[in-house]
Amino acid sequence: MKKAILTIAAVAMAMFAFADNSETILDKIENCGKKNTTITGSLAQVRTTAAKAKINMSGTLYFTASNMFSILYSDPAGNKTVINNQSMLLVAKGKNQKFNLPKSPSMQKLASFLLDAMGGKVRNIANSNNASYTVSEEGNTYVVEMTARKKAAKGYSYIKLVYRQSDGVMTFMETREFSGVSNTYTLTDIRRNSSIDKSVYGL
């Protein structure tokens, strides 16, 4: 009996130590994120539809910590996603959709997700998506995986975020929606804390 109690105690202590380490890593990611005033990189995106058809897209991603983000696509040419403070613009297949974020909760949630992911604010994402998370170290990266606690009509069932340990820059993101649609985003040729022409955030 005594041996069983000691085993349970050892397991509990190990779980506590792992949870504590996870929180330490999240702190590191967020603290590094605060030092990244701008991030620019080449983006490769793969969208998988609910019917399992794959669509390859590519372009350039821009992020400025003061609530500005954009993806200007070269393939499909002309497509874009732009967040500029309280406004958001989506351009796809020649169709423009502009949103006043405070008046559009669903788009506000999407914008906050993208900004938080780039800024390393992982806990905000987990809270917003009602998700549990695990944190691990792989090579020179921190890997955060989130799983929604409850099934929903909309939103993400799973999120994976990969950050460089050296500077907290996100290099990979995967999202899976309850609808069956998934996306992967891979960022390369990364430049941080360099000047960005504000025209890339034009609405």
C-alpha positions in Angstrom: 0.0 0.0 0.0 2.8 2.4 1.0 4.6 1.6 -2.3 1.4 2.4 -4.3 1.0 5.7 -2.5 4.6 6.7 -3.2 4.1 5.8 -6.9 1.0 8.0 -7.1 2.9 10.8 -5.4 5.8 10.5 -7.8 3.5 10.6 -10.8 1.7 13.7 -9.4 5.0 15.4 -8.8 6.2 14.6 -12.4 2.9 16.0 -13.8 3.2 19.2 -11.8 6.8 19.6 -12.9 5.8 19.2 -16.5 3.0 21.7 -16.2 5.3 24.2 -14.5 7.8 23.8 -17.3 5.1 24.3 -19.9 4.1 27.6 -18.3 7.8 28.6 -18.2 8.1 28.0 -21.9 4.9 30.0 -22.7 6.4 32.9 -20.7 9.6 32.6 -22.8 7.6 32.7 -26.0 5.6 35.7 -24.9 8.6 37.6 -23.6 10.5 37.0 -26.9 7.4 38.1 -28.8 7.4 41.5 -27.0 10.9 42.1 -28.6 9.7 41.4 -32.1 8.4 44.8 -33.3 8.1 43.6 -36.9 8.3 40.3 -38.8 8.4 39.7 -42.5 8.8 36.4 -44.4 7.9 34.3 -47.4 4.8 32.3 -46.7 3.8 28.9 -48.1 0.2 27.9 -47.3 -1.6 24.6 -48.0 -5.3 24.6 -47.6 -7.1 21.3 -47.5 -10.9 21.3 -48.1 -13.4 19.1 -46.3 -13.4 17.0 -49.4 -9.5 16.6 -49.0 -8.6 18.7 -52.0 -5.4 20.5 -51.5 -4.8 24.1 -52.6 -1.3 25.6 -52.6 -0.8 29.3 -52.0 2.2 31.5 -51.5 3.0 35.1 -50.8 4.7 37.5 -48.3 3.6 37.9 -44.7 4.1 41.2 -42.8 3.5 41.8 -39.1 3.9 44.9 -37.0 3.3 44.6 -33.3 0.9 47.6 -33.2 -2.0 45.5 -34.5 -1.0 45.3 -38.1 -0.8 42.1 -40.2 -1.0 41.3 -43.9 -0.5 38.4 -46.3 -0.1 39.6 -49.9 -0.4 36.6 -52.1 1.5 36.1 -55.3 -0.4 32.8 -55.8 -3.3 33.3 -56.2 -2.1 36.7 -57.4 -4.1 39.6 -56.0 -5.5 37.7 -52.9 -4.7 39.4 -49.6 -5.5 39.4 -45.9 -5.0 42.7 -44.1 -5.5 43.7 -40.5 -5.0 47.4 -39.7 -6.0 48.2 -36.2 -9.8 48.0 -36.1 -10.3 47.1 -39.7 -9.8 44.0 -41.8 -9.8 43.4 -45.5 -10.1 40.0 -47.3 -9.6 39.8 -51.0 -10.1 36.5 -52.8 -11.0 35.8 -56.4 -11.4 39.5 -57.1 -14.0 39.9 -54.3 -13.3 42.4 -51.6 -14.7 42.1 -48.1 -14.0 44.8 -45.5 -14.9 44.5 -41.9 -15.2 46.9 -38.9 -13.8 44.5 -36.4 -15.7 45.7 -33.3 -18.9 45.2 -35.2 -18.0 41.7 -36.5 -17.2 39.3 -33.6 -16.2 36.4 -35.8 -13.7 38.4 -37.8 -12.5 40.1 -34.6 -11.7 36.6 -33.2 -9.8 35.7 -36.4 -7.8 38.9 -36.4 -7.0 38.5 -32.7 -5.9 34.9 -33.4 -3.5 36.0 -36.1 -2.0 38.8 -34.2 -1.7 36.8 -31.0 0.0 33.9 -32.9 2.5 36.3 -34.4 3.1 38.0 -31.1 3.5 34.8 -29.1 0.5 35.3 -26.9 -0.3 31.6 -26.7 -2.5 31.7 -23.6 -4.8 34.3 -25.2 -5.4 31.9 -28.1 -6.1 28.9 -25.8 -8.5 31.0 -23.8 -10.3 32.4 -26.8 -10.7 28.9 -28.4 -11.6 27.1 -25.1 -8.7 24.8 -25.7 -6.3 22.7 -23.7 -2.7 22.7 -24.7 0.6 20.8 -24.5 4.0 22.3 -24.9 7.2 20.5 -26.0 10.7 21.3 -27.3 11.8 19.9 -30.7 15.2 20.8 -31.9 15.6 24.5 -31.6 11.9 25.2 -31.4 9.0 25.3 -29.0 5.9 23.4 -30.2 2.5 24.3 -28.8 -0.5 22.1 -29.7 -4.1 23.0 -28.7 -7.2 20.9 -28.8 -10.7 22.3 -28.3 -12.4 21.1 -25.1 -15.8 21.0 -26.8 -17.1 20.5 -30.3 -18.6 23.6 -31.9 -20.3 24.6 -35.1 -17.5 27.0 -36.0 -13.9 27.5 -35.0 -10.8 25.4 -34.6 -10.7 21.9 -33.3 -6.9 21.8 -33.3 -4.1 24.4 -33.5 -0.3 23.8 -33.8 2.2 26.7 -33.4 5.9 26.4 -33.7 8.3 29.1 -32.4 12.1 29.5 -32.7 13.7 29.3 -29.3 16.2 31.9 -30.2 13.8 34.8 -30.8 10.3 33.6 -30.4 9.4 34.0 -34.1 6.6 31.7 -35.3 7.8 29.6 -38.2 4.9 27.2 -38.7 1.2 27.1 -37.9 -1.5 24.5 -38.5 -5.2 24.9 -38.0 -8.0 22.4 -38.3 -11.6 23.6 -38.3 -14.6 21.7 -37.1 -15.9 21.9 -40.6 -13.0 19.7 -41.8 -11.0 22.4 -43.5 -7.4 22.7 -42.5 -4.5 25.0 -43.3 -0.7 24.9 -42.8 1.4 28.0 -43.0 5.2 27.8 -43.2 7.3 31.0 -42.9 10.8 31.2 -44.3 13.3 34.0 -45.3 12.4 35.7 -42.0 13.4 39.2 -41.2 12.6 40.7 -37.8 12.7 44.2 -36.5 13.3 45.7 -39.9 11.5 48.6 -41.5 8.1 47.8 -43.2 6.5 50.1 -45.7 3.0 50.9 -44.3 1.5 50.5 -47.7 1.4 46.7 -47.2 -1.3 47.4 -44.6 -3.4 49.5 -46.9 -7.1 48.9 -46.9 
